[in-house]
Amino acid sequence: MSRENVRFLRHHSNLATAGPALSALLVEAQAEVEQGVDRPEVSPPAHMRKLSEAEKTELARDYLLGMTVYELAEKYSIQRQTASRHLRQMGVPMRQRGLKEEQIDRAAQLYAEGLTLKQVGASLGADSSTVRLALLRRGVRMREPVARR
């Protein structure tokens, strides 16, 4: 973590200075309640929405028909981990979609040629984290990440 990030976090997570600001905000909110100020209802972000039982059933059906958890997450506007959790809770058998040996061979070759994990994954139709895990299991040494500007 860079020094700038540490300074930023330290500055914005100091409870001593946040306390008075939060107290003032609570006083303001209480005054609005007493005055009858009506604020519009704020709905949670899409990634925090709760699925109905019917949606959960449809999610399981879609998965059993071949959709990936990534596709389910996009379709139902939820996190991939949430889709997986719902499926596990409903007892749906999960598919393990690792790479085949030939794909790992190709991934190692492409990675050695200088492609990024994301690029290798795109060429194989897999997620970069799946490629990374397969290469690590194969004993391929990962390159140092390139600093972004």
C-alpha positions in Angstrom: 0.0 0.0 0.0 1.4 3.4 -0.9 2.1 6.2 1.6 -0.6 8.3 0.0 -3.2 5.5 0.5 -2.1 5.1 4.1 -2.4 8.8 4.7 -5.8 8.9 3.0 -7.1 6.0 5.2 -5.6 7.5 8.4 -7.2 10.9 7.6 -10.6 9.5 6.7 -10.9 6.8 9.4 -10.1 8.9 12.5 -13.0 8.3 14.8 -12.0 11.3 17.0 -12.8 13.7 14.3 -15.7 11.8 12.8 -17.5 11.6 16.1 -18.5 15.3 16.3 -19.5 15.3 12.6 -21.7 12.2 13.1 -23.2 13.7 16.2 -24.1 16.9 14.3 -25.6 14.8 11.6 -27.8 12.9 14.1 -29.0 16.2 15.6 -29.9 17.5 12.1 -31.7 14.2 11.3 -33.7 14.4 14.6 -34.7 18.0 13.8 -35.9 17.0 10.4 -38.0 14.2 11.9 -39.5 16.7 14.5 -40.3 19.2 11.7 -41.9 16.5 9.5 -39.4 16.8 6.7 -40.2 14.0 4.2 -37.1 12.6 2.4 -37.4 10.3 -0.6 -36.8 6.6 0.2 -33.4 5.4 -0.9 -33.3 1.9 -2.3 -30.1 -0.2 -1.8 -27.7 -0.6 -4.7 -28.5 -3.4 -7.1 -25.7 -5.6 -5.8 -27.3 -5.5 -2.4 -30.8 -6.4 -3.4 -32.6 -9.3 -1.9 -34.0 -12.1 -4.1 -37.5 -13.3 -3.6 -38.1 -17.0 -3.2 -39.4 -17.2 -6.8 -36.2 -15.5 -8.0 -34.1 -18.0 -6.1 -36.0 -20.9 -7.6 -35.5 -19.3 -11.1 -31.9 -18.8 -10.3 -31.4 -22.5 -9.5 -33.3 -23.5 -12.7 -31.1 -21.2 -14.8 -28.0 -22.7 -13.3 -29.2 -26.2 -13.8 -29.9 -25.3 -17.5 -26.3 -24.3 -17.9 -25.8 -20.6 -17.0 -22.7 -19.8 -15.1 -22.7 -18.0 -11.7 -21.2 -15.0 -13.5 -24.1 -14.9 -15.9 -26.6 -15.4 -13.0 -25.0 -12.6 -11.1 -25.4 -10.3 -14.1 -29.0 -11.4 -14.8 -30.2 -11.0 -11.2 -28.1 -7.9 -10.4 -26.3 -9.7 -7.5 -22.7 -10.6 -6.7 -21.3 -13.8 -8.0 -20.6 -15.0 -4.5 -24.3 -14.3 -3.6 -25.5 -16.4 -6.5 -23.2 -19.3 -5.4 -24.4 -19.0 -1.8 -28.0 -19.2 -2.8 -27.3 -22.3 -4.9 -25.4 -24.0 -2.1 -28.2 -23.1 0.4 -30.8 -24.7 -1.9 -28.6 -27.9 -2.3 -27.9 -27.4 -6.0 -24.8 -29.4 -7.0 -22.1 -27.0 -8.1 -20.1 -27.5 -11.3 -16.4 -27.3 -11.0 -15.2 -25.7 -14.2 -11.4 -25.7 -13.9 -9.3 -25.8 -17.0 -8.5 -29.0 -18.9 -4.8 -30.1 -19.2 -4.6 -28.9 -22.8 -6.0 -25.5 -21.8 -3.4 -25.2 -18.9 -0.7 -26.1 -21.4 -1.9 -23.3 -23.7 -2.3 -20.9 -20.8 1.3 -21.5 -19.7 2.5 -20.9 -23.2 0.5 -17.7 -23.6 1.5 -16.4 -20.2 5.2 -17.2 -21.0 4.8 -15.1 -24.2 3.9 -12.1 -22.1 0.1 -12.1 -22.1 -1.6 -11.0 -18.9 -3.8 -13.4 -16.9 -6.8 -11.5 -18.1 -5.8 -11.8 -21.8 -5.0 -15.5 -21.3 -8.4 -16.1 -19.7 -10.2 -14.2 -22.5 -8.5 -16.4 -25.1 -9.5 -19.6 -23.2 -13.0 -18.4 -22.2 -12.1 -18.5 -18.5 -11.8 -16.0 -15.7 -8.3 -14.7 -14.9 -8.5 -16.1 -11.4 -9.1 -19.6 -12.8 -6.1 -19.2 -15.1 -3.9 -18.0 -12.2 -4.9 -20.9 -10.0 -4.3 -23.4 -12.7 -0.9 -22.0 -13.5 0.1 -21.8 -9.8 -0.9 -25.5 -9.4 1.2 -26.3 -12.5 4.2 -24.5 -10.8 4.3 -21.5 -13.1 5.9 -18.5 -11.4 3.7 -15.4 -11.6 5.3 -12.1 -12.8 5.3 -9.1 -10.6 2.2 -6.9 -11.2 2.8 -3.9 -13.4 2.1 -0.6 -11.6 -0.8 1.3 -13.0 -0.7 5.0 -13.6 
